[in-house]
Amino acid sequence: MSLFIPALVPGTRSCSKGKAMSRDVELVKNAAGRLVPAIVNGQPQTPFQGVGKFRPTGRKAAPPVRTSADYPADGNKITAYVKTAATPADLLPARAADCSSAVEAFKVALRRAGARDGMRISSHHHFRNGDKLAVPLFQAAAELGLKNLIWFPSACFPCHAPLIPLIESGVIDRVEGSMNGPIGDYCSTGKMRGMGVLRSHGGRWQAVQDGEVHIDIAVLAAPTADPFGNSNGVNGPSACGGLGFGLVDSLYADHVIMVTDNPVPFPCVPWQIQGNNVDQVVVLESVGDPAKIVSGTTELTKSPDRLMIAEMAAQFARDAGLLHDGFSMQAGAGGTALAFAIYLRDYMRAQKIKARFIRGGSTKYLTEMLEEGLTDYILDGQTFDLFGVRSMRDNPRHVMTSPFTSYNWHGKGHFATFVEIAVLGATEVDLNFNANVVTHSDGRLLHGIGGWQNCLAAKCVILPIPSVRDRIPVIVENVTTLCGPGELIDVIVTERGIAVNPRREDLLNALKENGSKLPIRPIAEIKKEVDAMCGGPPAPPVFGDKVVAAIKWVDGTVIDCVKEVEIRGPASGGGGE
């Protein structure tokens, strides 16, 4: 049941029902006190009702029933290709279209998929900033005269900036996925026709599974695939690791197009996506640049302050008694979180303990821990560098997972709750420990949620963050955009001290009992000190009244929204997920 609490704020107008209106979008107050849209892109929404309060009803969605009679009797589903010297000629059936470019190949594939105006087309982001599919895919859609398409990526990146003209021309109506960099910035200006929707990785699976999101056509990159559609991400010249984010698309979409640059004879083993869920196979020269799965947020920090923060976070885990034989942890993709893993490794060696599992985003540092015997398993949601790719391919204890098993709140449990220590980042935190990961203090949408929200289910959530970025305080009175409720965030580690959520008396008591010398301080005290150093708190963003994006919580309810901003200077970065 939706919780509708009428409220009016400056910049809105009253409607006949007494609820707030923003550019003809009805706003209602949710359980976190945030005004959020009651309808998003014509679809009624349930406002956030509190952590663990919303209970879904109904049954899971399902893909259409198909018959093998509609597919080639020889099992070869290759429908279009850009022939290269590396493509075995005997894998290319005579009925497949020989195309001169990726755009031409996608035109063939979209026609065969029955593409029409207004369809939702999905993709995954395992190549991150090295993706080579989305741009030619939607260029093909433009050449076919398609309009008002909905792009449903698991995330988009700066490499997708060429799609902005297609958004402006109406080929793409909106992006429903994490928007990193230029497209997020474009959305922030209020120029996108439809409203963006940002979900966590687990929330994306939840939305498709629950029937909130219907995928008409899924276009999935596969570094290796056979003609039947069996695919993996660990082999071939474009190997990127696991394909877990594309798994839900393959299971639920009406039509699935698998795109590869490394076709192999049947069977492609191991298969991460099963060919019986695939309608077409398209062969291109390249599906992505694996070197670019490493972005600014997946590189180890070199900042002395942030290295100190990482070390303090590891010390906190030790002093609070969180390290024991058989513990579990997850480190996020940020540079500080990666440094935390290095310091933690040293403490584990000193105490002669090992983890039962590490949940990742796999990196060089986590794979080294696996190889050294400091953990039994890596449970990998996505691969962040080529060391992780090789490890997943070669080490049976490096296991691919999907958001269904790891993060889906509308499942029969999820193993994010088994994680004892989660170390994550944030763009802002406030005095109530609420956190923001999608906008900066200027209100601009430059990051995505990724698995961040889902990791808040861990037993101890630690945010190692600098107190200041670009001379702007990171600890604020109220976060610009609410992404994670403070009741789920336990510890804030800054270079000026560590704030422990008062809810966690057990952690405070453990620190005292263990004689910790760490600088534990009230969060309000740290904020006051930083504000004085910076000449006061940051100026609030200048917002318009148009809602440009809705922020979903892990259960599908709306926890906050993003409004258009007045752009006053260059973007301060982007590229999270």
Buried (B, 14 or more C-beta within 10 A) or exposed (E): EBBBEBBBEEEBEEBEEEBBBBBEBBBBBBBBEBBBBBEBBEEEBBBBBBBEEBEBEEEEBEBEEEEEEEBBEEEBBBBBBBBEEEBEEEBBBEEBBEBEBBBBBBBBBBBBBEBBEEBBBBBBBBBBBBBBBBBBBBBBBBBBEBBBBBBBBBBBBBBBBEBBEBBEEBBBBBBBBBBBBBBBBBBBBBEBEBBBBBBBBBBBBBBBBBEBBBBBBBBBBBBBBBBBBBBBBBBBEBBBBBBBBBBBBBBBBBBBBBBBBBBBEBEBEEBBBBBEBBBBBBBBBBBBBBEBBBBBBBBBBEBEBBBBBBBBBBBBBBBBBBBEEEBBBBBBBBBBBBBBBBBBBEBBEEEEBBBBBBBBBBBBBBBBBBBEEBBBBBBBBBBBBBBBBBBBBEBEEBBBBBBBBBBBBBBEEBBBEBBBBBBBBBBBBBBBBBBBBBBBBBBBBBBBBBBBBBBBBBBBBBBBBBBBBEEBBBBBBBBBBBBBBBBBBBBBBBBBBBBBBEEBEEBBEBBEEEEBEBBBBEBEEBBEBBBEEBEEBBEEBEBBBBBBBBBBBBBBBBBBBBBBBEBEEEBBBBBBB
